[in-house]
Amino acid sequence: MRRLYPLYSLVLALLVGGNVLYTFLATPVVFAHFERDLAGRVVAAMMPYYFRYDLALILVAAVLFRVAAERRGDRAYWGSVALLSAGAVVALAVVSWLYPAMVEVRAGVSSFAADAPVTEARLAFRRLHGLSSALNLLLLGVGTALLLLAPTNAPAQTKSP
């Protein structure tokens, strides 16, 4: 099982890299180059895949950590357990509650253009979007912290004769 541990770091790198790519490159570029309503529709089309990507990778990372990490019982180990648990809970909440709520509220917004009237649905969407952005940054922080802790939890190398 120790041979699986490098996959743990790879999965974490995919998680962090995907978060950085989506958050700091893809989304800003789409909004910079397209009209606001169209950009919102494009990003909305990517969201369900992005959120499931996050959830799948954090769950795979948790399984790999469980079966392959060195169980030292120190702060780094338990810190990683706590971060993996928190990441899984947040990602599951986003996929199962927050994203569906955003889709429902977004359906009641006629336009996101800058000059469109500010309705209750638009304000509700803004609040949910803010929460989504905060949780996205939290997951990025969790993934980054886990990636930085990964070498600490690596299994000890066994010497071959």
MARDREN-474185 format. One line per field, with one value per residue: x, y, z of N, C-alpha, C in turn; residue number from 1; residue in three letters. Coordinates in nm, 3 decimals, padded with zeros to 5 digits. Atoms other than C-alpha are relative to their C-alpha. Example, Ala and Ser with C-alpha at 12.3 -4.5 7.8 and 13.67 -1.06 7.14 Angstrom:
% MARDREN-474185
n.c1	(00.089,-00.082)
n.c2	(-00.119,-00.119)
n.c3	(00.000,-00.006)
ca.c1	(01.230,01.367)
ca.c2	(-00.450,-00.106)
ca.c3	(00.780,00.714)
c.c1	(00.090,-00.077)
c.c2	(00.120,00.109)
c.c3	(00.000,00.073)
pos	(1,2)
code	(ALA,SER)
***
This chain:
% MARDREN-474185
n.c1	(00.081,-00.088,-00.030,00.108,-00.010,-00.025,00.127,00.063,-00.054,00.047,00.141,00.002,-00.049,00.111,00.101,-00.047,-00.018,00.133,00.058,-00.070,00.033,00.139,00.026,-00.085,-00.027,00.116,00.112,-00.029,-00.016,00.134,00.069,-00.070,00.013,00.138,00.103,00.021,00.099,-00.058,-00.108,00.066,00.052,-00.115,-00.055,00.104,-00.005,-00.117,00.007,00.029,-00.115,-00.105,00.032,-00.012,-00.145,-00.052,00.049,-00.062,-00.142,-00.020,00.034,-00.108,-00.114,00.027,-00.019,-00.143,-00.065,00.037,-00.065,-00.143,-00.080,-00.064,00.086,-00.088,00.079,-00.046,00.086,00.011,00.093,00.136,00.035,00.041,00.130,00.099,00.014,00.072,00.140,00.063,00.011,00.107,00.129,00.027,00.026,00.130,00.103,00.009,00.063,00.135,00.091,-00.025,00.013,00.142,00.068,-00.040,00.070,00.141,00.011,-00.041,00.112,00.091,-00.064,00.019,-00.123,-00.109,-00.066,-00.029,00.109,00.126,00.051,-00.042,00.119,-00.027,-00.068,-00.137,-00.069,-00.018,-00.106,-00.126,-00.039,-00.043,-00.125,-00.104,-00.028,-00.068,-00.136,-00.073,-00.025,-00.097,-00.131,-00.027,-00.046,-00.134,-00.089,-00.008,-00.083,-00.138,-00.054,-00.022,-00.115,-00.120,-00.018,-00.015,-00.131,-00.010,00.076,-00.044,-00.052,-00.145,-00.058,-00.060,-00.126,-00.002,-00.131)
n.c2	(-00.120,-00.116,-00.041,-00.087,-00.134,-00.106,-00.037,-00.097,-00.131,-00.031,-00.039,-00.133,-00.095,-00.019,-00.078,-00.138,-00.054,-00.024,-00.116,-00.120,-00.021,-00.043,-00.122,-00.114,-00.012,00.021,-00.088,-00.140,-00.018,00.004,-00.125,-00.112,00.002,00.015,-00.080,00.055,00.110,00.116,00.052,00.071,00.128,00.088,00.046,00.086,00.131,00.073,00.018,00.133,00.087,-00.049,00.036,00.146,00.024,-00.025,00.103,00.128,00.000,-00.002,00.134,00.090,-00.034,00.053,00.145,00.027,-00.035,00.103,00.129,-00.005,-00.093,00.049,-00.033,-00.038,-00.052,-00.133,-00.112,-00.005,00.105,-00.035,-00.122,00.044,00.066,-00.107,-00.075,00.087,00.007,-00.130,-00.015,00.088,-00.056,-00.121,00.037,00.067,-00.104,-00.079,00.081,00.046,-00.106,-00.136,-00.012,00.005,-00.124,-00.106,00.025,-00.035,-00.146,-00.059,00.012,-00.112,-00.127,-00.020,-00.047,-00.039,-00.117,-00.102,-00.098,00.070,-00.034,00.086,00.065,00.086,00.120,-00.037,-00.016,00.134,00.063,-00.065,00.057,00.139,-00.006,-00.038,00.119,00.094,-00.049,00.020,00.144,00.037,-00.040,00.088,00.128,-00.023,-00.003,00.137,00.079,-00.049,00.045,00.145,00.023,-00.035,00.101,00.134,00.066,00.034,00.122,00.106,00.119,00.012,00.084,00.125,00.030,00.131,00.061)
n.c3	(00.000,-00.004,00.137,00.046,-00.057,00.100,00.064,-00.089,00.036,00.136,-00.010,-00.062,00.100,00.095,-00.070,-00.012,00.135,00.058,-00.069,00.045,00.141,00.012,-00.077,00.031,00.142,00.088,-00.031,00.034,00.144,00.060,-00.032,00.064,00.145,00.045,-00.066,-00.135,00.000,00.069,-00.085,-00.110,00.050,00.029,-00.128,-00.061,00.066,-00.051,-00.145,-00.057,00.021,-00.090,-00.138,-00.013,00.009,-00.134,-00.092,00.034,-00.035,-00.147,-00.049,00.040,-00.085,-00.134,00.005,00.016,-00.126,-00.100,00.024,00.031,-00.081,-00.122,-00.115,-00.110,-00.110,-00.038,00.041,00.146,00.041,-00.041,00.074,00.133,-00.016,-00.020,00.125,00.095,-00.045,00.025,00.145,00.048,-00.045,00.078,00.140,00.004,-00.021,00.123,00.104,-00.033,-00.045,00.047,00.145,00.039,-00.043,00.094,00.127,-00.021,-00.013,00.127,00.094,-00.025,00.037,00.144,00.062,-00.088,00.059,-00.102,-00.009,-00.030,-00.134,-00.111,-00.056,-00.115,00.050,00.032,-00.128,-00.057,00.077,-00.039,-00.131,00.022,00.076,-00.097,-00.082,00.088,00.020,-00.126,-00.017,00.102,-00.051,-00.113,00.056,00.054,-00.116,-00.054,00.092,-00.008,-00.129,00.009,00.088,-00.076,-00.105,00.058,-00.027,-00.142,-00.024,00.090,-00.067,-00.006,00.104,-00.050,00.068,00.066,-00.018)
ca.c1	(00.000,00.293,00.353,00.021,00.134,00.280,-00.069,-00.193,00.039,-00.062,-00.432,-00.368,-00.170,-00.462,-00.701,-00.493,-00.402,-00.764,-00.877,-00.612,-00.684,-01.061,-01.053,-00.766,-00.746,-01.055,-01.324,-01.151,-01.061,-01.420,-01.556,-01.290,-01.365,-01.741,-02.049,-02.150,-02.464,-02.285,-01.980,-02.211,-02.374,-02.035,-01.902,-02.234,-02.198,-01.857,-01.959,-02.123,-01.818,-01.579,-01.761,-01.783,-01.413,-01.330,-01.546,-01.409,-01.047,-01.084,-01.253,-00.985,-00.718,-00.884,-00.890,-00.529,-00.422,-00.606,-00.446,-00.097,00.007,00.243,00.030,00.258,-00.019,00.157,00.013,00.088,-00.100,-00.404,-00.393,-00.415,-00.703,-00.886,-00.817,-00.931,-01.248,-01.321,-01.252,-01.484,-01.764,-01.730,-01.712,-02.012,-02.211,-02.130,-02.232,-02.543,-02.678,-02.507,-02.478,-02.842,-02.956,-02.757,-02.911,-03.260,-03.206,-03.028,-03.335,-03.530,-03.282,-03.375,-03.041,-02.703,-02.614,-02.466,-02.765,-03.030,-03.258,-03.144,-03.413,-03.448,-03.343,-03.034,-02.942,-02.997,-02.776,-02.508,-02.511,-02.490,-02.216,-02.020,-02.052,-01.950,-01.644,-01.543,-01.582,-01.388,-01.099,-01.129,-01.096,-00.796,-00.639,-00.720,-00.567,-00.257,-00.208,-00.250,00.001,00.251,00.194,00.218,00.596,00.558,00.310,00.499,00.576,00.933,01.149,01.236,01.590,01.625,01.912)
ca.c2	(00.000,00.233,00.239,00.417,00.719,00.908,00.895,01.088,01.377,01.357,01.375,01.674,01.844,01.787,01.930,02.243,02.288,02.253,02.503,02.754,02.709,02.748,03.028,03.244,03.175,03.029,03.227,03.568,03.517,03.424,03.731,03.957,03.850,03.797,03.998,03.942,03.732,03.508,03.476,03.378,03.110,02.972,02.956,02.812,02.534,02.442,02.459,02.118,01.945,02.159,02.096,01.720,01.722,01.878,01.629,01.327,01.429,01.506,01.169,00.984,01.172,01.070,00.703,00.710,00.883,00.626,00.327,00.461,00.733,00.666,00.650,00.835,00.985,01.322,01.667,01.647,01.320,01.434,01.774,01.601,01.386,01.701,01.886,01.590,01.561,01.933,01.935,01.640,01.800,02.132,01.973,01.751,02.052,02.246,01.961,01.852,02.183,02.505,02.444,02.324,02.629,02.856,02.695,02.739,03.104,03.180,03.061,03.349,03.615,03.759,03.927,03.975,04.272,04.562,04.785,04.519,04.587,04.448,04.201,03.985,03.682,03.864,03.959,03.600,03.477,03.729,03.596,03.234,03.323,03.492,03.181,02.964,03.181,03.167,02.788,02.756,02.951,02.741,02.421,02.571,02.643,02.293,02.133,02.351,02.273,01.901,01.918,02.092,01.832,01.536,01.480,01.472,01.185,00.983,00.625,00.557,00.410,00.046,-00.056,-00.331,-00.580)
ca.c3	(00.000,00.058,-00.315,-00.357,-00.158,-00.458,-00.608,-00.305,-00.388,-00.755,-00.667,-00.441,-00.718,-00.958,-00.700,-00.635,-01.001,-01.112,-00.849,-00.951,-01.322,-01.283,-01.024,-01.142,-01.516,-01.685,-01.505,-01.524,-01.892,-01.981,-01.800,-01.955,-02.312,-02.323,-02.238,-01.873,-01.936,-02.186,-01.959,-01.672,-01.885,-01.995,-01.639,-01.516,-01.774,-01.628,-01.262,-01.211,-01.358,-01.155,-00.826,-00.889,-00.987,-00.650,-00.461,-00.647,-00.597,-00.226,-00.173,-00.371,-00.174,00.154,00.052,-00.066,00.255,00.465,00.296,00.225,00.472,00.757,01.072,01.308,01.515,01.519,01.446,01.073,01.041,01.241,01.074,00.737,00.859,00.976,00.650,00.438,00.646,00.625,00.251,00.194,00.398,00.216,-00.130,-00.053,00.075,-00.241,-00.472,-00.284,-00.149,-00.258,-00.631,-00.667,-00.467,-00.698,-01.006,-00.862,-00.769,-01.098,-01.289,-01.132,-01.251,-01.588,-01.651,-01.489,-01.709,-01.514,-01.593,-01.515,-01.218,-00.884,-00.780,-00.472,-00.680,-00.800,-00.443,-00.328,-00.611,-00.514,-00.155,-00.271,-00.519,-00.240,-00.024,-00.319,-00.382,-00.016,-00.003,-00.328,-00.175,00.141,-00.067,-00.244,00.094,00.220,-00.089,-00.067,00.302,00.235,-00.048,00.179,00.453,00.214,00.250,00.630,00.607,00.347,00.447,00.552,00.281,00.333,00.252,00.000,00.037)
c.c1	(00.085,00.032,-00.109,00.016,00.034,-00.127,-00.077,00.047,-00.046,-00.145,-00.013,00.047,-00.108,-00.111,00.040,00.014,-00.133,-00.067,00.064,-00.038,-00.141,-00.022,00.077,00.034,-00.127,-00.112,00.032,00.014,-00.137,-00.073,00.067,-00.028,-00.143,-00.092,-00.042,-00.101,00.055,00.111,-00.059,-00.054,00.113,00.055,-00.100,00.000,00.116,-00.015,-00.033,00.118,00.113,-00.027,00.010,00.147,00.063,-00.039,00.068,00.147,00.024,-00.034,00.108,00.124,-00.019,00.021,00.148,00.077,-00.025,00.078,00.152,00.083,00.060,-00.084,00.086,-00.078,00.045,-00.094,-00.017,-00.101,-00.144,-00.047,-00.048,-00.136,-00.110,-00.024,-00.075,-00.148,-00.073,-00.020,-00.112,-00.137,-00.036,-00.034,-00.136,-00.114,-00.018,-00.075,-00.146,-00.096,00.024,-00.018,-00.146,-00.077,00.035,-00.071,-00.146,-00.018,00.034,-00.113,-00.099,00.059,-00.009,00.128,00.102,00.078,00.014,-00.115,-00.136,-00.046,00.047,-00.126,00.039,00.074,00.146,00.083,00.026,00.112,00.135,00.049,00.052,00.133,00.116,00.040,00.076,00.146,00.085,00.032,00.100,00.142,00.041,00.052,00.139,00.102,00.020,00.092,00.146,00.066,00.028,00.121,00.130,00.029,00.033,00.137,00.015,-00.067,00.042,00.053,00.154,00.047,00.057,00.126,-00.007,00.143,00.087)
c.c2	(00.126,00.052,00.091,00.144,00.109,00.041,00.103,00.141,00.043,00.048,00.138,00.107,00.027,00.086,00.148,00.064,00.031,00.120,00.129,00.033,00.056,00.138,00.121,00.015,-00.009,00.099,00.146,00.025,00.002,00.132,00.121,00.008,-00.012,00.091,-00.074,-00.115,-00.126,-00.063,-00.079,-00.135,-00.099,-00.057,-00.092,-00.139,-00.084,-00.040,-00.141,-00.096,00.037,-00.044,-00.151,-00.044,00.019,-00.111,-00.134,-00.004,00.001,-00.136,-00.102,00.027,-00.058,-00.151,-00.034,00.031,-00.109,-00.129,00.009,00.091,-00.071,00.046,00.028,00.050,00.139,00.108,00.006,-00.104,00.039,00.130,-00.034,-00.068,00.107,00.078,-00.081,-00.009,00.130,00.022,-00.084,00.054,00.122,-00.036,-00.069,00.101,00.084,-00.077,-00.030,00.111,00.134,00.014,-00.014,00.125,00.114,-00.015,00.044,00.152,00.068,-00.005,00.115,00.136,00.016,00.044,00.035,00.118,00.108,00.098,-00.065,00.036,-00.103,-00.053,-00.082,-00.127,00.030,00.019,-00.136,-00.074,00.057,-00.056,-00.143,-00.005,00.038,-00.118,-00.103,00.041,-00.022,-00.147,-00.051,00.035,-00.085,-00.135,00.014,00.003,-00.137,-00.085,00.039,-00.045,-00.149,-00.032,00.032,-00.100,-00.139,-00.062,-00.044,-00.134,-00.117,-00.119,-00.002,-00.095,-00.127,-00.027,-00.138,-00.056,00.010)
c.c3	(00.000,-00.138,-00.058,00.045,-00.102,-00.075,00.083,-00.034,-00.139,00.003,00.062,-00.099,-00.106,00.061,00.005,-00.139,-00.068,00.062,-00.048,-00.144,-00.016,00.062,-00.052,-00.148,-00.083,00.025,-00.031,-00.150,-00.068,00.027,-00.065,-00.151,-00.053,00.079,00.127,00.004,-00.066,00.084,00.117,-00.043,-00.027,00.131,00.070,-00.063,00.051,00.147,00.048,-00.016,00.095,00.144,00.021,-00.008,00.137,00.097,-00.027,00.043,00.150,00.059,-00.036,00.087,00.140,00.004,-00.012,00.129,00.103,-00.020,-00.012,00.090,00.120,00.119,00.123,00.120,00.044,-00.054,-00.150,-00.050,00.034,-00.065,-00.140,00.004,00.014,-00.129,-00.105,00.036,-00.030,-00.150,-00.058,00.037,-00.083,-00.144,-00.014,00.018,-00.126,-00.108,00.031,00.042,-00.070,-00.150,-00.045,00.041,-00.094,-00.134,00.011,00.006,-00.132,-00.102,00.016,-00.034,-00.151,-00.070,00.108,-00.057,00.107,00.018,00.029,00.141,00.104,00.067,00.122,-00.043,-00.031,00.128,00.066,-00.074,00.039,00.133,-00.017,-00.075,00.092,00.087,-00.083,-00.021,00.124,00.021,-00.103,00.046,00.120,-00.050,-00.062,00.113,00.061,-00.087,00.006,00.130,-00.002,-00.086,00.072,00.112,-00.054,00.026,00.145,00.029,-00.089,00.078,-00.005,-00.109,00.063,-00.081,-00.061,00.008,-00.121)
pos	(1,2,3,4,5,6,7,8,9,10,11,12,13,14,15,16,17,18,19,20,21,22,23,24,25,26,27,28,29,30,31,32,33,34,35,36,37,38,39,40,41,42,43,44,45,46,47,48,49,50,51,52,53,54,55,56,57,58,59,60,61,62,63,64,65,66,67,68,69,70,71,72,73,74,75,76,77,78,79,80,81,82,83,84,85,86,87,88,89,90,91,92,93,94,95,96,97,98,99,100,101,102,103,104,105,106,107,108,109,110,111,112,113,114,115,116,117,118,119,120,121,122,123,124,125,126,127,128,129,130,131,132,133,134,135,136,137,138,139,140,141,142,143,144,145,146,147,148,149,150,151,152,153,154,155,156,157,158,159,160,161)
code	(MET,ARG,ARG,LEU,TYR,PRO,LEU,TYR,SER,LEU,VAL,LEU,ALA,LEU,LEU,VAL,GLY,GLY,ASN,VAL,LEU,TYR,THR,PHE,LEU,ALA,THR,PRO,VAL,VAL,PHE,ALA,HIS,PHE,GLU,ARG,ASP,LEU,ALA,GLY,ARG,VAL,VAL,ALA,ALA,MET,MET,PRO,TYR,TYR,PHE,ARG,TYR,ASP,LEU,ALA,LEU,ILE,LEU,VAL,ALA,ALA,VAL,LEU,PHE,ARG,VAL,ALA,ALA,GLU,ARG,ARG,GLY,ASP,ARG,ALA,TYR,TRP,GLY,SER,VAL,ALA,LEU,LEU,SER,ALA,GLY,ALA,VAL,VAL,ALA,LEU,ALA,VAL,VAL,SER,TRP,LEU,TYR,PRO,ALA,MET,VAL,GLU,VAL,ARG,ALA,GLY,VAL,SER,SER,PHE,ALA,ALA,ASP,ALA,PRO,VAL,THR,GLU,ALA,ARG,LEU,ALA,PHE,ARG,ARG,LEU,HIS,GLY,LEU,SER,SER,ALA,LEU,ASN,LEU,LEU,LEU,LEU,GLY,VAL,GLY,THR,ALA,LEU,LEU,LEU,LEU,ALA,PRO,THR,ASN,ALA,PRO,ALA,GLN,THR,LYS,SER,PRO)
***
